[in-house]
Amino acid sequence: MTRLPLGTPGSWVKAFSLLGSGAIVLGLLYWLKGVLVPIALALLLTFLMSPPITMMQRRGVPRFGAVLVMLAVVAALLGGIGWTVAHQATRLVDEFPLYERNLNAKIAGLKRDERGFVARLERIVGRVSRQLQKAEVLPAAEGGPARTVRVVEDGGALQITKLWNTFGPVIEPVSMVAFAFVLVVFMLLRREDLRDRLITLAGQARLVPTTKMLDEAAGRISRYLLMQFAINSCHGLAVTAGLWLIGVPYAFMWGLIAGVLRYVPYIGPWIAAIFPLLLSLVISNSWVPALQVLLLFAVLETVSNMLVEPVLYGRGIGVSETATLVMVAFWTWLWGPIGLLLATPLTVCLVVLGHYVPALRFFDTLLGDRPALAPSARFYQRLLARDRHEAGEVAAEHAGTAGLLGVYDELMMPALCYARRDLERNALDEADVEFVVTAVADLAARLAADPQVGVDPAAPVAPPDRAAPAAAMPLLVVPVRDPCAAAAAGLLEQLLEPGGFSLDTCDPGALASEVAAELEARPAPVVCIVTASASALAYAQLLCKRLRTHPLQPQLVVACFGRQADVATARTALTSAGADRVATSLAEARAELAALRSQLVNAAVPGCDTAHDDEALGQEALRGA
């Protein structure tokens, strides 16, 4: 997708077009909720009922019979639950006068303090109520008394307005539920046909992503609904048992309400706790039952959120916790209580759409639970914000799994290359780049000094070597005209085997003639040229050509970092200029230098058991090269 520069007329037109399109979509979702809500509810019930129906079909039950059995089970379950709740609620209302004495005693205890909060609140409410109940008084005529007028509304003979105001709010949800029930029946009977029509609508060319999208959405939502049903059922049974042990009447009804309201994310269980909590206040003169009810719900929520849900959900539904709360508020505002119930499944569908549809990728970014930034980008972003502490946390977390080599190669080297690239684009200034280079060097030194961080956790542990340690071989490191390249050279030095090389690093701004003079003054059999940007390739080629004609004829290793593309072209160009080996990562450069050292030592001193000092080994290696 083409990205227009920010601030151009085209970018503003595109932004306003997106805002207009979003406003139109929101308007359609709101005005068509009478149609969309039953469809969404029917899809939710279809996802919930499909796995049991599929299991019955695999056991030889016809599709029509399996659907009828499932619908009968659901109808019986809902009917039994409704009858039980209505019966116990009626009994609770009938028996409430028995608990009125305890309630009055608690209220009297709170009202004893005339200057307390409850008493003052009661007086304020009383005054406001008396003001609202006053009749409308017309101003008196001159010389006459004030007249009280009573307004009577006449709704007509049939009083259609009054009937609609009474039954209208009930008719709409009942019709939605009936429409959703009919849709569920047809969706369950014609599930495969509907799926094939959706795939055909997407187009034959998008057969693979559409199939994966439908399967992933169905799998995520079905898994979420089944696991949520199991968790909520267990939660309701636990609430029932706990309230029965505490002595709260009608524990089964409160447990059933708790299991149902737990479908409302985060706040549902605490709404369900209000009813038994209030009842516990009136069944006893003591405050102990109320505290026990609070403790029961707190313990159950902690166990469910910290132990049960992570185990049963596994990888989860792919939606972040913050996004879940935001989308719950959004769908509730848009569609009311039904939106509260449908919020999580609808958000899952948006995340899956964003994962497979490029134009809707922002849904996956904003709502998904996958990291929005790669570790290297996150590390670099924290350095740009000059937040060394969080950058150090990112590096330490990555070091726990990837080791020192992984942190240097996957976090720090990309940060140095990004800084050099942004400097060339005038997005950063010299001070910003200097901070990035300094921070990378400091963090690398701290990680290297940590004994708990290994160089490469994936490398096998070598047996202890009882032979005498090998002497260090001289190595001339040439960072190519860049502080970032100098910092990369420092990272490479820390990764080399201890005692393997004796490093001599040139100044980053050294000219080719100065590098040749340095090599003449301090002979080294190996020269490592380090670049941190694609623009340094030409100068690296010049150095290779110049050093290839040097009388010492050193081995040339070019560590070419910061090239995500045309790596093969860079290798060919550097090899043609005289480079013996080309590496594009710190791990590869480390391996190439170690292999080259072994090769030079064996060629210079055949049969040697590494019992030479630094200067002798260097001279022998130079003559062998």
N, C-alpha and C positions, 0 to 999 in steps of 0.2 A: 504494500500500500504506500503510495507516495505521501511523504510528509512535507508540508509547506512550511517555509520559514515563519517563525512566530512574528506577528506584527504586520505581515503583508496583507493586502486587501483580500487575497484568496483565502488566507487562514481565518480572517474574521468572517467571511461569508460562510466558510465551512463550519465554524463554531456556531454561528447563529442558525445554520441549517440543522445541526445536530440538536441544538436546544429546542427548535421548533418541532422537530420530529419527536423528541422526548415528550414535549407537552401534548402533542397529538396522541401519542401512545397512552399517556396517563389519562387523558380525557376519555379515550375509548375504553380503557380498563374500568373507569368509574361508571360511565353511562351504560356500559354493556354488562355490568356485574350481574344483572338478573339472568343473563344467559351464561356468562363465563363462570360464575360461582358453581352452578350445578354441574357444569362440564368438569371443572377442576375437582369437585368433590367426588364425582363419578370415577374419574381417573384414579384418585387416591384410593377409593374402595376397590377398584379393579386391581391395582397393584397389591393390595392387602389380601384379596381373595384368590388371586391367580395361583400362588404356590400350592395351596391345598387342592385346588381344582386340578392342577397339573399332576399332583401325586395320585389323585383318584383316577385320572385318565390312564396313567401308566399301569394301574392295577386292573384295567379293563372296563372301567365305568365309562359309559358314553358321555360325550360333552354335555348334552342337555340334562342328563340325569345328575351329573356332578354339579352343574350350576344350580339345579333345583335343590339338591341336598345342602349345598353351601348357603343358599338363600334361606332355607328353612332353619338351619342352625343359627344363622345371624338373627333372623326374626324372633326365634324362640329365646335367644339370649337377650336381645333388647327388650322383648316383652317381659321376661322374668325380672330383669333389672328394673324396668319401669314400675312394675307392680310392687316389687319389694320396697323401692324408694318411696312410692306413694303411700304404701301401707304404714311404713315406719314413720314417715313424716306426719301422717294423720294422728298416729298414736302419740307422737311427741307434742303436737299441739294440744291434744286432749289432756296430757299429763303435765303440761307446763305449770298449771296452778299449784301443783305439789311442790315445785321448786321456787315458787314466788317468795316464800318467807326468807330463804337464803339470799335471794337477790336483793330483797329490800334491806336485809341486814348489812350487806356489803355496801349498798348505796348510802345507807345511813352512816356507816363508818366513814365514808369519804366526805359526807356533808357536815360532819361534826365541826370541822374547822370553818367558821364563817368567812374567814379571810383567805381560804385556800383557793386553789385553781378551779376545782369543780364547782364550788359555790358561786364564785364570780362568773363562771361560764354559764351557769344556770340562770343567774339574774339577767345577763345580757340576752340570752335566748328568749327569756320571758318578755322582756321589753320589746324586742323585735317582733315577737308573735302578736303582742297586743296591738302594735302599730299596723301590722298587716291585716288584722281582723276588723279594724275600724271600718264602718260604712262610709261610702262616699257622700260627703255633705256639700250641698250646693250653697253658694253665698246667699245670704239673706237679702231680700228686697228691702228697699228703703222703708224703714218703719215696721217691717214684719219679721217674724221669727225665722230661723234657719229651717230648711226642709230637707229631710232624708229621702233619697230617691233609691229605689231598688230596681236594678236593671234585669229584665227577663229576656232571654234569647228564645226566639221562636224558630224551631228547625223545620217547620212545615208539618203537614199531616203525617207523612211517612217517616220524617226525621232521618232521611238518608245520610245526611252528614254525620249525625251522631252514631248511626250504625257503622258507617265506614271507619270513623275514628275509633270505634270499639274493636271491630273485627279485622280492620285492614292490616294492622301490624302483625296479626297472626296468620292471615291468608298468605302473605308473601313468603315467609320462611317455610310454611307447610307446602306450598306449591313448588318451591325450590327443592325440598327434600323429595317430594314425589317425582319430580322431573329427573333428579339425580338417580333415584332408585330405578326408574325405567331405563335410563342410560346405562346403568351398571349391568342390567340384564342383557342388553344388546351388545355392550362391549365385551362381556364375558363370552357370549355365544359367538361373536364375530371378531375375536381378538386378532387372529392371523390375517383376516381380510383387511382390517384397519391398518395393521402394521405394513402390509404390502402396498396399500394405497399411499401411506406416508412416504415409503421408500420411492415409489414411482413419482410422487410429487417432487421429491428432492432431485430426481434425475438419475439416469443410468450411470452417468460419469461419476457421481458421488455415492455409488452403492456401498463402497467399503466404509467411508467415514460415517455415513448415515446409519449403517448397520451397527457399527461400534457405538455410536452415540445412543441409539435406542437401547442396545443391550446394557450399556453402562448406566444409563438413567434408570432403566427398569431394575437392574441389580442393586443400585444404591438405594433407591426408594423402597423396594421390597425388603431389603435387609434392614433398613432403618425402621420401617413400620413393624416388621416381625419382632425385632429386638426391643423396640419401644413397647410393643404390646406385652412381651414377656416381662420386661422390667416393671412396667406399670402394674401388671397383674400381681407380681410378687410384692411390689410396694403397697398395693391396696390390701393384700392379705396380711402383711406385716403391720400395717396401721390398724387393721381390724383386731389382730391378736393383742397388740400393745394397748389399745384403748379398752379392750375387754379386761385385761389384767389391771389396768388403772381403775376401772369401774365406771367408765363413761357409758351411759346408755346408748343403745342403737349403734354399737360399734361397727356392725356390718355396713350400715348405710354410710357412715363417715369414711370407712375404708374404701367403699365403692366410689364415693365422690372424690377421694384423694387419688385413686387410680385414674379416674377420668380427667381430672384437672391437671394431672401430671403431663398430659399431652401439651399443655401450655408451657413453653420453655422457661425455666428459671423461676418464674413467679407463680406458676400454677400450684406447686406443692404448698407454698405458704398461704395462698388464698384458701386452699382446702383445710389448712390448720386452723383457720379462724373459727369455723363452725364448732368443732369439738372443744376448742379452747373456751369459747363463750359458754358452752354447755357445762364444761368443767367448773366454771365459776359459780354456777347456780345450784349444782348438785351437792355442794358441801360448804360448810362454814369456813373451811380452811383454804389457803392459797396453794397447798401442796399439789392437788390434782392438776391445776393449771400449769404449774412448773413442770410436772411430769409429762404433760402433753407437749409442751415446748421442747423438752429434752428428747422426747421420742421422735418428733419430726426432724430435729437437728441431727440426731444420730443416723436416722434412715437416709437423709439427704447426703450426709457426708459419706456413708458407705456406698450409696448408689453412684455418686459423682466420682469418687476417688478409686473405687475398686470394681464395682459391677459393670458400669458403662464402658470403661476402657477395655475390659476383657471381652465383653460381648460385642462391642462395636468394632474392635480391632482397629483397622486403618481409619475408621470413621466414615462420614458421608461426604468428606471433601469440602466442608464449609467451615470457615473460622468462627470462633466464638463471638467475636465482635460483630462480624457480619450477620450472624444469626440474630443477635439482639436488635440490630438496626433493621433487618428485614422483617422481624416480627412486628416492630413498631410501624413499618411502612405498610405491610399488608393489612394490619389491623385498622390503620387509618383509612385505607382504601376500601376494604370490603367488610369491615366490622368484625364481629366475633368469629364468623366463618374464616375470615382472613387470618385470624390468630391461629386457628387450627391448621390451615393450609400453608402457613408461612414457611416452615422448614422444607416440605416437599417441593414447593414452588421454587425456593432458593436453590435447591439441589438441581432442579431442571435448568435454571439459568446458568449455574456453574458448568454443567455438562455441555450446554450449548456454547458457552464461551470457550470450552476446551476444543471443540471440533469445528466451530464456525469462525473463520478468521475475522469477519466483521464484528463479531460479538466477543472478541478476546478480552475486552475490558471486564466482562462479568467474571471470568476466571481469575483475573488479576485482583479485582476488588473484593470478591466474595470467597475465593478459594482458600484452602489452608496450605497450599504449597508456598514455599518462600518466593516472594516477589522479586528479590534480587539474588543473583548468584553470589556465592561467598566472595569471589574476587571483586565484584562490583560493590558489594556491601562494605568490604574492607577499604576500598578506594574512596567510597562516598564518606566514610567516617574520617578518613584522612583529609578530604576536602573540607569537611566541617571542623577540622582541627580538634577532633575528639580522639586523643591518643588512648584514653581509657577504654572506650568501647571498641576501637580498632584492636587493641591488645586482647580484649575478650574474644573477638572474632578469631584472631590468630591462635589464641590458646585453645579455643574449642576445636578448631580445625587440626591443630597439632595432636590432639588426643587420638585422632583416627588416621591422619595422614603422615604424622611425623614431621621432623624438621624439613626434610626434602620436599614433602607435599606442601607445607606452608610457603616455603621459598618459591617453589615453582608455580603454585596455583593461586597464591594471594599476593606475595610481595613483588614478584617479577611482573605480573600484569599491572600492578599499581604503578610501578616505575615506567612501564611502557605507555600506560594511559596518560601519565603526567607529561611525558615527552610529547606524545601526540597532541594533547590539549594545548601545550605550549606552542607548538607549531601552528595550531589553529587560532592562536591568540585568545583562547578561552581561559588561560591561566597566565599569571605573570611569573617572573623569576622568583619572587618571594614565596609564592604558593608551591612551586616546584622544589625550592630549597627545603620547605617544611616537610613535604612528602619524602624527600630523600633522607632527611635527618631522622624523621619518625621511623621510616623503614629500617634504617641502620640501628637505631636504639632498640626497637622491638626485636630485631633479629639477634642482637647481642644478648638480650634478656632470655630469649628462647634457647639460644645456644648454651647459655650458662645454666639452664635448668636441667638437673640430672634425670628428671623423670621424662624428658622429651628425647626420644631416640631419633637418629637421622632418618631411618627408613624402617617402620614397624613391620613391613611385609618382607623384608630381607631375612633370610635364614641366619640364625646365630652361628657364626663360625667357631670352630673349636679353637682353644687357646693355642697360639703359635709360640713354641718354646725356642725358636731360632732367634738369632740376634736381629734387632730391628733394622729395617732397610734405611740407608742413608738418603737424605733429601736431595732431590734433583732440582737444579735451578730452573725456574719458570718465569718468563717475562710476560706480564699481563699488560695489554694495551687497551684501555677504554677509549672508544672512538668519540672524541670531542664532545663529551656530554657528562654532566654530573650523575645522571641516571645510569649511564653505562658504568661509571666508577662505582656506584652503589651495587650494581649487578655483579661487578668483579669482586666486591667485598663479600657478597653472598656466596659466590662460587668458592672463594678462598675458605670460608667456614665449612663448606661441604667436602673439601678434599680430605683424603686420609691424613691423619696426623703424621708428620714426618715424611710424607710422600714427596712433597715439593717444597722448595725454598723460593718463595715468591718475591718478585721485584716488580712493582706496579709503576707504570709511567703516569705522568700528569695527563688528565683528560684532554687538555688542549695542546698536547705535543704534536709537532709536525712530523711528517714522514722521515725527514732528515734527522730530527732529534731522536726518533725511535731507533733509527739505524745507529746513531752515535751511542745511545744507551746500550744497545746490544753489543756494540764494539767494546764499550767500557766494562760491561758485566756480561760476559758470554753465557748464553743459555741455550741448551739444545732444543727447547720448545718455546714457542711464542704463542700466546693465546690472545686473540683479538676479540674484544667484546663490543657488541652494538646493541642499542636498546630502542632503535626506531628504524623504520624502513628507509628513511632518508639518509641513513649512515651507510647504506650498502655501497655506494660509489666510493666513498673514502676507504672503506674496508678493502675493496678491490685494489685501490691504489697502494695501500699498505702491503697487501699480498704481493703485488708485482715488485714493489721496491725491496721487500725483504727476501723475495725469491732470488734476487741477484746479489744478495749479501754474501761475502766470502765464507761466513760460518755455515751457510745453508741450513738454518734451523727448521724444525718441523712446525708447520703453521696449522693451528686449530682456531677456527672462527666460531665463536658463540654468538649466533645471530638471533636475538630475541625481538619480540614485538611484531612478528609477521604471522598474521592469521591466514593469509592467502598467499598464493604463488610461492610456496616454500620450495617446490621443486625448481622453479626458475632461479631463486636466490642461490640454491645449492649449485646449480650448473654455472652461474656467473662467478661465484667465488672459487669453485674448483678450476674453472678456466683461467682465473687470475693467479692461481698458484697455491690455493689452500689445499692442505693434505686431508683435513677432516673438517666437517661442518656440523655443528650441533644447533638445535633450535630450542633446547630446554636445558635447565641446570642439571637435571638427571642425566641427559645425554652427554652434556659437556663433561660431567664428572666421570662417566664411564669411558669416554673417548680419551681423556687425559690419563686415566689409570691404565688403560690398555696400551697407550703410546709409551708410557713410562716403562711398563714391563717389556715391551718390544725393544726399546733403546737399551735398557739394562742388559738384557740377554744378548743383544748384538754387540755391545761394547765390551762386556766382561763375560765370556762364555764360562759356565761352570761356577760362577761367583755365587757365594752364599750370603751376599749383601753385607760384607764386612769392610766396606770402604767409607771413607769420610766424604763430606759434602764436596769439597773441591776436586778430589780425585775422581769421584763418580761423574761430576759434571764434565771434566776434561775428557774422560774416557768416552762418555756418551756423545760429546761433540765430535771426537775423531771417528766414532762408529757411524754417526749420522752423515 
